[in-house]
Amino acid sequence: MASTKPDALASAVDLAGLLARAERVLAQLEAWLPPAPPPIDWSAHAYRWRRRGTRGWLEPVRIVAHIGLEDLQHIERQKQVIDRNTQQFLARRPANNVLMTGARGTGKSSLVKAMLAAYAERGLRLIEVDKSDLADLQEIVELVAPRPERFLVFCDDLSFEEGEASYKALKSVLDGSIAAAGDNVLIYATSNRRHLMPEYMNENLEAKHQSDGEIHPGETVEEKISLSERFGLWLSFYPFRQEDYLDIVGHWLRELGCSDEQVAQARTAALQWTLERGSRSGRVAWQFAKDWAAQHAAGPQ
């Protein structure tokens, strides 16, 4: 019995040492692990999906770019279609995912932002997701599924190269996964490519010619088309005519405080600006208007 106390003391010392070492190991591990994602602020109107290590979260956008539907000129049909689809979505009626393609700077991204500006008070929310994070789409869908708001997942300037994993993730969420996307989520995407994938001349060699003259695309072409056709609505955007471009310039100059006389005076300079930029687009019109108004106008009225 005399040895019991020393043995117990030695065991206690060994246990304390093990606990101390375990605490040091845990402290080192915690230093390597990313911090826990912050709680989601569901009062925000717009979010960005962020990822650090294995953890992703919705980061609220505190200052949202505001643009009204009336600011988007000469894309009346596209505005009408996407506005109708968005209102159907808000009313919990059937609505489609939307793919907007075509000329750069013609209002594709701005149209999505205009939807948020118009309908945020009715519960519309926007989640911007980078192409590199599209593999997280199913996680995002599950995260917002219990919420009463209606979410537009916005993928801007979307295109894929051969073999990218996010390509299949997007296909799965759009249509084809055993898990439903949820009725409070739609995907609005913009791209300069109609089929979102690079297309090569040699792929046409795979086409099959039937005896009756009918042509069937090859498997490679079919695979590329299969992603874009999962979007229920396609909206095409085209380069503006000269007079359309000048109308947009005039709209922005007036918004920036210029008089009608000053708008007329800016016409030649606006056309020279497009020659230097090699493009007539809404974006170029806005950039010119800012530069010209800063030199000639007294400021916004």
Long-range contacts (C-beta under 8 A, 24 or more apart in sequence): 40-143, 42-147, 42-149, 44-125, 45-116, 45-120, 45-124, 45-125, 45-126, 46-116, 46-125, 46-126, 46-127, 46-128, 47-125, 47-126, 47-127, 47-128, 48-127, 48-128, 48-129, 49-127, 49-128, 49-129, 49-130, 49-133, 49-136, 49-140, 51-133, 51-136, 56-133, 56-136, 56-139, 56-140, 58-127, 58-140, 58-143, 61-128, 64-113, 64-116, 64-117, 65-113, 66-113, 66-117, 67-110, 67-113, 67-114, 67-117, 68-114, 68-117, 68-118, 69-114, 69-117, 69-118, 71-110, 71-114, 71-251, 71-252, 71-255, 72-107, 72-110, 72-111, 72-114, 72-282, 73-244, 73-247, 73-248, 73-251, 73-282, 74-240, 74-244, 74-247, 74-248, 75-106, 75-107, 75-111, 75-237, 78-107, 78-111, 78-235, 78-237, 79-111, 79-114, 81-233, 81-235, 82-111, 82-112, 82-115, 82-188, 82-233, 82-235, 83-115, 83-118, 85-233, 86-115, 86-119, 86-124, 86-152, 87-119, 89-150, 89-186, 90-119, 90-122, 90-123, 90-124, 90-150, 92-183, 95-186, 96-186, 96-231, 96-232, 96-233, 97-174, 97-186, 97-187, 97-188, 97-189, 97-230, 97-231, 97-232, 97-233, 98-186, 98-187, 98-188, 98-189, 98-231, 98-232, 98-233, 98-234, 98-235, 99-189, 99-190, 99-191, 99-196, 99-228, 99-231, 99-233, 99-234, 99-235, 100-188, 100-189, 100-190, 100-191, 100-234, 100-235, 100-236, 100-237, 101-190, 101-191, 101-192, 101-193, 101-194, 101-234, 101-235, 101-236, 101-237, 102-192, 102-236, 102-237, 102-238, 103-237, 103-238, 103-239, 103-281, 104-192, 104-279, 104-281, 104-283, 105-279, 105-281, 105-282, 105-283, 105-284, 106-237, 106-238, 106-239, 106-240, 106-281, 106-282, 107-237, 107-282, 108-190, 108-235, 108-237, 109-156, 109-157, 109-190, 110-282, 112-152, 112-154, 112-156, 112-188, 112-190, 115-152, 115-188, 116-152, 123-148, 123-149, 123-150, 124-149, 124-150, 124-152, 125-149, 125-150, 125-151, 125-152, 126-151, 126-152, 126-154, 127-151, 127-152, 127-153, 127-154, 128-154, 128-156, 129-153, 129-154, 129-155, 131-155, 131-157, 131-158, 131-159, 131-160, 131-166, 132-166, 133-166, 134-166, 134-167, 134-169, 134-170, 135-165, 135-166, 135-169, 136-169, 137-169, 137-170, 137-172, 137-173, 138-169, 138-172, 138-173, 138-177, 138-179, 140-185, 141-173, 141-179, 141-181, 141-182, 141-185, 142-182, 144-182, 144-184, 144-185, 145-182, 145-184, 145-185, 147-184, 148-184, 149-184, 150-184, 150-186, 151-184, 151-185, 151-186, 152-185, 152-186, 152-187, 152-188, 153-185, 153-186, 153-187, 153-188, 154-188, 154-189, 155-187, 155-188, 155-189, 155-190, 156-189, 156-190, 157-190, 157-191, 157-192, 158-189, 158-190, 158-191, 158-196, 159-191, 159-192, 159-193, 159-196, 159-197, 159-198, 160-196, 160-197, 160-227, 161-197, 161-198, 162-197, 162-198, 167-196, 167-197, 167-227, 170-227, 171-226, 171-227, 171-230, 174-227, 174-230, 174-231, 175-230, 176-230, 187-231, 189-231, 194-228, 194-234, 195-224, 195-225, 195-227, 195-228, 196-224, 196-227, 196-228, 197-224, 197-227, 199-224, 239-279, 239-280, 239-281, 240-280, 240-281, 240-282, 241-280, 242-271, 242-280, 244-280, 245-270, 245-274, 245-280, 245-281, 245-284, 245-285, 246-270, 246-271, 248-282, 248-285, 248-286, 249-285, 249-288, 249-289, 252-285, 252-286, 252-289, 252-290, 252-293, 253-289, 253-292, 253-293, 253-297, 255-289, 255-300, 256-289, 256-290, 256-293, 256-297, 256-299, 256-300, 257-293, 257-297, 257-298, 257-299, 257-300, 257-301, 258-292, 258-293, 258-296, 258-297, 262-296, 262-297, 265-296, 266-292, 266-296
